[in-house]
């Protein structure tokens, strides 16, 4: 019998989540890949993955979950997002998203891809998207509230100052320390607030894998204090298996081992942080 994937608590949500979560990239961020997407989702569930990521901006992702989960919906912590900055627009997206995913609620609903102060001003003003998040939570259609971002640490920090979110989905990989770091800023503040930290862009669209192997890339991120889990987009069931196996055998890296991985990424740090402001 396969051993379970280790879990950690997702910050103040109090919910246990597996170290490896199924990300919204990979085959799920396509149209017309129904069979392949169903195979990836089903394999993740079979492996015991307990966190799944989606968003209305991710092509057919919501529809793939809706077609595949069925009664297994209760096995997972399902996270979605709104990229609309208004209350009404976000609530409309939530209606569509719940219908497409064939579920009554999302465990986590996040403000998607915060990049600028204009984003924040729109979200936090009267009639802004934050009102939608609060209303949806009061109605029980979402359980927890979060933010996501990979562009500028200062923007996420400002959002965290303005409202006590439950989670932050943030770009983290072994090259982060070399430019505009999220680890020493956003992750540190999230730990102070007991927010759940969800890591994304661990491989930076495989750019990190030119210097590290997958076990090292994931091991580095899981070894950052405060990180609850890492989500990884998968193209095939075999990739799901590999990531699940890496999670099962993970042991925290020593500080010296982490510094060595950072050194190996330094020369290509700009490419590995392609998603950051100014890249």
KAUR-V311743 format. One record per run of one state. SS is the DSSP state (~ for helix, > for strand, _ for the rest). FROM is the first residue (numbers start at 1). TO is the last residue. If there is no record, write none. Layout:
BEGIN
ss=[SS	SS]
from=[FROM	FROM]
to=[TO	TO]
END
This chain:
BEGIN
ss=[_	>	_	~	_	>	_	>	_	~	_	>	_	~	_	~	_	>	_	>	~	_	>	_	~	_	>	~	_	>	_	~	_	>	_	~	_	~	_	>	_	~	_	~	_	>	_	~	_	~	_]
from=[1	7	10	11	14	16	19	20	27	34	48	51	54	61	69	70	76	77	83	86	87	102	106	112	117	125	128	129	139	142	150	153	163	167	172	176	179	183	193	196	201	208	211	214	223	227	235	237	249	255	273]
to=[6	9	10	13	15	18	19	26	33	47	50	53	60	68	69	75	76	82	85	86	101	105	111	116	124	127	128	138	141	149	152	162	166	171	175	178	182	192	195	200	207	210	213	222	226	234	236	248	254	272	279]
END
